[in-house]
Amino acid sequence: WNGLGLVLTYSTTRFIAQDEHHLLGSTFQSVYLYNPGNRIHKHLNKNFFHPTTVFKDSRGRLLAGGLDGLYIYNDSIFIPFDSTNTILRKRITDIQELEHKYLVVATRSDGIILYSDTSEVIINKASGLSSDNINRIIVEPRTIWASTNHGLNKIIITGYNPLTYTIQLYNMSSGLPSDEINDFAIKKNNIYVATNDG
């Protein structure tokens, strides 16, 4: 491996940058802090739960999605983000933030939840998404991209009070090799799409 340092952890599901010296990672049992400099990782949560994704918002809150909802890190454990809100108790696949106004929460069965301290908006198939099963999201200014097994959705925010939006769909009819979008990345004016067919 020509000097490449490897650290193996069991079933890593996601990495994000914590700061310039650390990464946060999630496995199927915990969230951990990893220091690439000394290759030491430390489990953050003392309680067992099944994180599917991790995210640190603009307020510095560490959030994790799980099979049964959205969690927040508090005093060495992950607790339900809002235990009274049933929509946040769905399987979470990804978390981002829209212009410091909304948490953008992707779910496996209920589309996308835009959540703030004062309101929540659900964007789902009934409101124009190609599917309620969201694989991955990327948030840009006034835009949410969402990959599904039925194409890539571009949600353009047209207003905030109240929240209004339009949705554009990119799929095989648009020239993609498959409608099943497993993952994607955006760099400058290019979108790179990972599908089952290339």
N, C-alpha and C positions, 0 to 999 in steps of 0.2 A: 504493500500500500504506500510505499515511498514516504514514510513519515506521517501519514494521515492518522490522527488519533481517533479512536472509536470508543464510544461509551454506549453500552447496550442497556436498554430499559425494556420492560415488558410491554408490548402492544402500545406504542406511542401513537396517539391520535392527532395531536396538533402541537405546533410550536409557535410562539410569538416572542418578540423582543421585549424583555422587561426593562432593561436599560442598556447602556453601551457595554456592560460587562456580563450580563446574564440573559438567559432565555427562560421563558416559562414553557413547560410542556405538560401535556396531559396524557395519561394512560387510561386503561379501562378500570383503574382502581383509585387513582389519585391525581393531584396536580403537584408538580415539582418545579423547583428552581434549579437551573443548571448553570454552572460557571465553566465556560469553555477553556478558560485559562488554566485552571487546575483540574478540570474534568470531574468536579464534585457536583453531585446533585442531592438535593434535600427535599423530602416530601413536605408539602405545606399543610395538608389537611390531616387532622388526627382521626376524623370520622371517615368511614368507607362510603363512597358513592361512585357512580359511574359517569365521569365527565366525558362529553363528546367534543367539546371545544372550550377554549379559554379566550378571554378578552379583558383588556384593561382600558377603562373609559377615560374621558377627559377630566373627570373628578378624581382619578386615581383609584377608583374602585376595581377590585379584581372580581370578575364575573366568570361563571362557568355554566355551560349548558350541559344538561344531563338527559338521560332517558326519560326522566319524569319532570323536567322543568328547568327553570332558570334559577341559578344559585348565586349568592354573593359570599365572599370570604370575610369572616368576622371572627376574630379571636381564635385562630388556628383551626376553624372548622368552616365548612361551606353550609350555609343555611338557605332555605328558600328565599328568593329575592322579595317576593310578595306572596305570602301564603294565602291571602284572601282572594287573589286573582286567579281564577281557574284557567284562563287562557294562557297564563305563564306556566302552567303545569303540564304542558305538552312536551314531546320529545324535541329538543333543540339541536339544530345541526350547525348553526353558525351565529355569531354575534358581531355587530359593527355599530358605528355611531354616525348619525346624520347631523352634521354641522353643529354639534354640541347641543342639539335640541331634542333629539329622539335616540333612544336605543333602538337599533334595528335587529330584530330577533327572527331568524329563519327557523321554521319548524318542519318536521317530517310529515305533518298531516293537516296543518291549518294555515299554510301560506306564510306571510311575513307579518310580524307584529311591530308597529312603530309605537314605542312606549315612552312617555315623559311623566314627570311628576304630576301633571295636570290632565293628561289625556292619553288615549290609546286609539290607534287606527289599525284595522286589519285589512291587509291587501291579500286577496285570495282569488281562487278561480272564479268565484261569483262576481268579482269586481274586475276581471280581465286578465289575471295571470294564466299562463298556459297550464299550470299544475299547482296543487297545494303542497306537493312534496318538493321542498327546496333542498338542493345539495350544497350550494355555496353562494355567498353574497360578497360583493365588493361595493363599497360606497364611495362616491365621488361627490363634489359639490352639486347639490340639487339632483343627484342621480343615484339610483340603486340598481345594480345589476344582480340578477338572480338566475342561477343555473338550475335546471330541472331535467327530468327524463323526457320532457316534451318541449325542449328548446331553451334558448337563452332570452330572458326578459330584461328589457331596459325600462325602468320606471323613472320617469322624468317628473320631478316635483315642480308644479306650476304655481303653487301658493302655499302659505303656511297657516293662515288664519281665516278660514279653516284650511286644513291640509287638502290640497287637490293635486292630481297627478294624471299623467297619461302613460300608457304602456305600449312599447313596441316589442314585437317578437321576432327573434332570429332562429330559424330552424332549417330543415333540409330544403324547404322551398326558397330559402334565402341563400342557399349554396353550401350550408354546413354538411359534413359527411354523415352526420347522424343527429337525431333529435335528443339523444341521451347525452347530456352534458355533465360529465363527472366533476370537472374542475375547470377553472379558467384563470387567466392572468391578463392584466391590462398594463401595457407599457407604451407611453406616449400615445400615439394614435392607433396602436395595434392591439387587437384582442387575440390571445392565444387560447384555444379551446381544446380541452382533453375529452375525447369521446371514445366510445367502444370501437369505433371504426377509424381512429386516427386523429 
